[in-house]
Each structure stands twice: as structure tokens, then as C-alpha cells.
Amino acid sequence: MPEAVRLAVRVTPKGGREAADGWGRDAEGRPYLKVRVSAPPAEGAANAALASFVAKALRRPKSAVRIVSGETSRLKILEIEGIDAAALAAVFGAPEP
């Protein structure tokens, strides 16, 4: 069974809907998934919406998705239990090389 995978995500709160908007790269060239959520960035609402969206998209329970870095930042690192990189790429695509 797959272990866990880490995923860098850049969140746009109050984005009107829950959706993945493809991949981007940070200043150092590291890939991140662009995700918009309709929740505001107050009281953890956007973080909860992000975890819920990713869990639903990957068909994992919400408890399998947790934020390990960037709790108050737009750029977050998620750890997702029970999937591998191939399953992640099948749902969200792979970042451009």
C-alpha cells in the first residue's frame, strides 16, 4: 500500500469555487499545484476547504490530508496518506518539466 506523498499547493481563497487550476513554479523552480477555494482565509476556513477539496478529488478521507507547512501562508505543503505520486498525477496531472 502506498505510504504518503507531499504536495506543494498555492491557495487562492475566495476564488468563487473549489478547483485545481494547473501547475505553477515558485522562484526556485519548484512545482506547486494551484488551487482555488470559495472559503475566506479567516479562522482556518480556507485550509479546511483545501483539505476537503484535495481529499475528495483523490478519493481519500479528510483525515488523510493534513497541512504540514504554511498554515497561514498561501503556499502550503500537504501530506496525503494512502496514495503515491502516480495516483496524484492521474488526478491533477504532472507538472511541466
MARBA-3410 file (N, C-alpha, C, O; in Angstrom, 1 decimal):
97
0.8,-1.2,0.0,0.0,0.0,0.0,0.9,1.2,0.0,1.9,1.3,0.7 ~ 0.5,2.3,-0.7,1.3,3.5,-0.8,1.4,4.1,0.6,0.5,4.0,1.5 ~ 2.5,4.8,0.8,2.8,5.4,2.1,2.1,6.8,2.1,0.9,6.8,2.4 ~ 2.8,7.8,1.9,2.2,9.2,1.9,3.0,10.0,0.9,4.2,9.7,0.6 ~ 2.4,11.0,0.3,3.1,11.9,-0.6,2.9,13.3,-0.1,1.9,13.7,0.5
3.9,14.1,-0.4,3.8,15.6,0.0,3.5,16.3,-1.3,4.0,16.0,-2.4 ~ 2.7,17.3,-1.2,2.2,18.1,-2.3,2.3,19.6,-1.9,1.7,20.0,-0.9 ~ 3.0,20.4,-2.7,3.0,21.8,-2.6,1.8,22.4,-3.3,1.5,22.1,-4.4 ~ 1.1,23.3,-2.6,-0.1,23.9,-3.1,-0.1,25.4,-2.9,0.2,25.8,-1.8 ~ -0.5,26.2,-3.9,-0.7,27.6,-3.7,-2.2,27.8,-3.7,-2.9,27.6,-4.7
-2.7,28.4,-2.6,-4.2,28.5,-2.5,-4.6,29.9,-2.8,-4.0,30.9,-2.4 ~ -5.8,30.0,-3.5,-6.4,31.3,-3.7,-7.8,31.2,-3.0,-8.7,30.6,-3.5 ~ -7.8,31.9,-1.8,-9.1,31.9,-1.0,-10.1,32.8,-1.7,-9.7,33.7,-2.5 ~ -11.4,32.6,-1.4,-12.4,33.4,-2.0,-12.3,33.4,-3.5,-12.6,34.4,-4.2 ~ -12.0,32.2,-4.1,-11.8,32.1,-5.5,-13.1,31.7,-6.3,-13.1,31.5,-7.5
-14.2,31.7,-5.6,-15.5,31.5,-6.2,-16.0,30.1,-6.3,-17.2,29.8,-6.3 ~ -15.0,29.2,-6.3,-15.4,27.7,-6.4,-14.2,26.9,-6.0,-13.1,27.4,-5.9 ~ -14.4,25.6,-5.8,-13.3,24.7,-5.5,-12.8,24.1,-6.8,-13.6,23.5,-7.5 ~ -11.5,24.4,-7.1,-11.0,23.8,-8.4,-9.5,23.9,-8.4,-8.9,24.7,-7.7 ~ -8.9,22.9,-9.1,-7.4,22.9,-9.3,-7.2,23.7,-10.7,-7.9,23.4,-11.7
-6.3,24.6,-10.7,-6.0,25.4,-11.8,-4.7,25.1,-12.5,-4.1,26.0,-13.1 ~ -4.2,23.9,-12.4,-3.0,23.5,-13.0,-1.8,23.7,-12.1,-1.9,23.9,-10.9 ~ -0.6,23.7,-12.7,0.7,23.8,-12.0,1.4,25.1,-12.3,1.2,25.7,-13.3 ~ 2.1,25.6,-11.3,3.0,26.7,-11.4,4.3,26.4,-10.8,4.5,25.3,-10.3 ~ 5.3,27.3,-10.8,6.6,27.1,-10.2,6.9,28.3,-9.3,6.6,29.5,-9.6
7.6,28.1,-8.2,8.0,29.1,-7.3,9.3,29.8,-7.8,9.8,29.4,-8.9 ~ 9.8,30.7,-7.1,11.0,31.4,-7.5,12.2,30.5,-7.7,13.1,30.8,-8.5 ~ 12.3,29.4,-6.9,13.4,28.4,-7.1,13.1,27.4,-8.1,13.9,26.5,-8.3 ~ 12.0,27.4,-8.8,11.6,26.5,-9.8,10.9,25.2,-9.4,10.7,24.3,-10.1 ~ 10.5,25.2,-8.1,9.8,24.0,-7.6,8.3,24.1,-7.9,7.7,25.1,-7.9
7.8,22.9,-8.4,6.4,22.9,-8.8,5.4,23.0,-7.6,5.7,22.5,-6.5 ~ 4.3,23.6,-7.9,3.2,23.6,-6.9,1.9,23.6,-7.7,1.8,24.1,-8.8 ~ 0.8,23.0,-7.1,-0.5,22.9,-7.6,-1.3,24.2,-7.3,-1.3,24.6,-6.1 ~ -1.9,24.8,-8.2,-2.7,26.0,-8.0,-4.1,25.5,-7.7,-4.8,24.9,-8.5 ~ -4.6,25.9,-6.5,-6.0,25.5,-6.1,-6.7,26.8,-5.7,-6.2,27.6,-4.9
-8.0,26.9,-6.1,-8.9,28.0,-5.6,-9.9,27.3,-4.7,-10.5,26.3,-5.1 ~ -10.3,28.0,-3.7,-11.4,27.6,-2.8,-12.3,28.8,-2.6,-11.9,30.0,-2.6 ~ -13.6,28.6,-2.4,-14.5,29.7,-2.2,-14.5,30.2,-0.8,-15.0,31.3,-0.5 ~ -13.9,29.5,0.2,-13.9,29.9,1.6,-12.9,31.1,1.8,-11.9,31.2,1.1 ~ -13.3,32.0,2.7,-12.3,33.1,3.0,-11.2,32.6,3.8,-11.2,31.5,4.4
-10.1,33.4,3.9,-8.9,33.0,4.6,-9.0,33.3,6.1,-7.9,33.6,6.7 ~ -10.1,33.2,6.7,-10.3,33.6,8.1,-10.6,32.3,8.9,-11.4,31.4,8.5 ~ -10.0,32.2,10.1,-10.3,31.2,11.1,-10.1,29.8,10.5,-10.9,28.9,10.9 ~ -9.2,29.6,9.6,-8.9,28.3,9.1,-9.9,27.8,8.0,-9.8,26.6,7.6 ~ -10.8,28.6,7.6,-11.9,28.1,6.7,-11.3,27.7,5.3,-11.7,26.7,4.8
-10.3,28.5,4.8,-9.7,28.2,3.5,-8.9,26.9,3.6,-8.9,26.1,2.7 ~ -8.2,26.7,4.8,-7.4,25.5,5.0,-8.3,24.3,5.0,-8.0,23.2,4.4 ~ -9.4,24.4,5.7,-10.4,23.3,5.8,-11.0,23.0,4.4,-11.1,21.8,4.0 ~ -11.3,24.0,3.6,-11.8,23.8,2.3,-10.8,23.2,1.4,-11.1,22.3,0.5 ~ -9.5,23.6,1.5,-8.5,23.0,0.7,-8.3,21.5,1.0,-8.3,20.7,0.1
-8.2,21.2,2.3,-8.1,19.8,2.7,-9.3,18.9,2.2,-9.1,17.8,1.7 ~ -10.5,19.5,2.3,-11.7,18.8,1.9,-11.6,18.6,0.3,-12.0,17.5,-0.1 ~ -11.3,19.6,-0.4,-11.2,19.5,-1.9,-10.2,18.5,-2.3,-10.5,17.6,-3.2 ~ -9.0,18.5,-1.8,-8.0,17.6,-2.1,-8.4,16.1,-1.8,-8.2,15.2,-2.6 ~ -8.9,15.9,-0.6,-9.4,14.6,-0.2,-10.4,14.1,-1.1,-10.4,12.9,-1.5
-11.4,14.9,-1.4,-12.5,14.5,-2.3,-11.9,14.1,-3.7,-12.3,13.1,-4.3 ~ -11.1,15.0,-4.3,-10.5,14.8,-5.6,-9.7,13.5,-5.7,-9.7,12.8,-6.7 ~ -9.0,13.1,-4.6,-8.2,11.9,-4.5,-8.9,10.7,-4.0,-8.3,9.6,-3.9 ~ -10.2,10.9,-3.6,-11.0,9.8,-3.0,-10.3,9.3,-1.8,-10.2,8.0,-1.6 ~ -9.9,10.2,-0.9,-9.3,9.8,0.4,-10.2,10.4,1.5,-10.9,11.4,1.2
-10.2,9.9,2.7,-10.9,10.6,3.8,-10.2,11.9,4.1,-9.0,12.0,3.9 ~ -11.0,12.8,4.6,-10.4,14.1,5.0,-9.3,13.9,6.0,-8.3,14.7,6.0 ~ -9.3,12.9,6.8,-8.3,12.7,7.8,-7.0,12.3,7.2,-5.9,12.3,7.9 ~ -7.0,11.9,5.9,-5.7,11.5,5.2,-5.0,12.7,4.7,-3.8,12.5,4.2 ~ -5.6,13.9,4.7,-4.9,15.1,4.2,-4.6,16.0,5.4,-5.5,16.4,6.1
-3.4,16.4,5.5,-3.1,17.4,6.5,-2.0,18.4,6.0,-1.2,18.1,5.2 ~ -2.1,19.6,6.6,-1.2,20.7,6.2,0.0,20.5,7.2,-0.1,20.6,8.4 ~ 1.2,20.3,6.6,2.4,20.2,7.4,3.3,21.4,7.4,4.2,21.6,8.2 ~ 3.0,22.4,6.5,3.8,23.6,6.4,2.9,24.7,5.8,2.2,24.4,4.8 ~ 3.0,25.9,6.2,2.3,27.0,5.6,0.9,27.3,6.0,0.1,27.8,5.3
0.6,26.9,7.3,-0.7,27.0,7.8,-1.3,28.4,7.6,-2.5,28.5,7.3 ~ -0.5,29.5,7.7,-1.0,30.8,7.5,-0.5,31.5,6.2,-0.7,32.7,6.0 ~ 0.1,30.7,5.3,0.6,31.2,4.1,-0.2,30.7,2.9,-1.0,29.8,3.0 ~ -0.1,31.4,1.8,-0.8,30.9,0.6,-0.2,29.7,0.0,-0.8,28.8,-0.6 ~ 1.1,29.5,0.2,1.9,28.3,-0.3,2.0,27.4,0.9,2.5,27.7,1.9
1.4,26.2,0.7,1.3,25.2,1.8,1.9,23.9,1.3,1.9,23.6,0.1 ~ 2.3,23.1,2.2,2.8,21.7,1.9,1.7,20.8,2.6,1.5,20.8,3.8 ~ 1.1,19.9,1.8,0.2,19.0,2.3,0.8,17.6,2.3,1.7,17.3,1.5 ~ 0.5,16.8,3.3,0.9,15.4,3.3,-0.4,14.6,3.2,-1.4,14.8,3.9 ~ -0.4,13.7,2.2,-1.6,12.9,1.9,-1.3,11.4,2.1,-0.4,10.9,1.4
-2.0,10.8,3.0,-1.8,9.4,3.3,-2.5,8.5,2.3,-3.6,8.8,1.8 ~ -1.9,7.4,2.0,-2.5,6.3,1.2,-2.5,6.5,-0.3,-3.3,5.8,-0.9 ~ -1.7,7.4,-0.8,-1.6,7.5,-2.2,-0.1,7.6,-2.6,0.7,7.7,-1.7 ~ 0.2,7.5,-3.9,1.5,7.6,-4.4,1.6,8.7,-5.4,0.5,9.3,-5.8 ~ 2.7,9.0,-5.9,2.9,10.1,-6.9,2.1,9.8,-8.2,1.6,10.7,-8.8
2.0,8.6,-8.6,1.3,8.2,-9.8,-0.2,8.5,-9.7,-0.8,9.0,-10.6 ~ -0.8,8.2,-8.5,-2.2,8.5,-8.2,-2.4,10.0,-8.2,-3.5,10.4,-8.7 ~ -1.5,10.7,-7.7,-1.6,12.2,-7.6,-1.6,12.7,-9.0,-2.4,13.6,-9.4 ~ -0.7,12.3,-9.9,-0.6,12.7,-11.3,-1.8,12.3,-12.1,-2.2,13.1,-13.0 ~ -2.4,11.2,-11.8,-3.6,10.8,-12.5,-4.8,11.7,-12.3,-5.6,11.9,-13.2
-4.8,12.3,-11.1,-5.9,13.2,-10.8,-5.6,14.7,-11.2,-6.5,15.3,-11.8 ~ -4.4,15.2,-10.8,-4.1,16.6,-11.1,-3.2,16.8,-12.2,-2.9,18.0,-12.5 ~ -2.7,15.7,-12.9,-1.7,15.9,-14.0,-0.3,16.0,-13.4,-0.2,16.1,-12.1 ~ 0.6,16.1,-14.2,2.0,16.2,-13.7,2.5,17.6,-14.1,2.2,18.1,-15.1 ~ 3.4,18.2,-13.2,3.9,19.5,-13.5,4.8,19.4,-14.8,5.4,18.4,-15.0
4.9,20.5,-15.5,5.8,20.6,-16.6,7.2,20.5,-16.2,7.6,21.0,-15.1 ~ 8.1,19.8,-16.9,9.5,19.6,-16.5,10.2,21.0,-16.6,11.4,21.0,-16.3
END
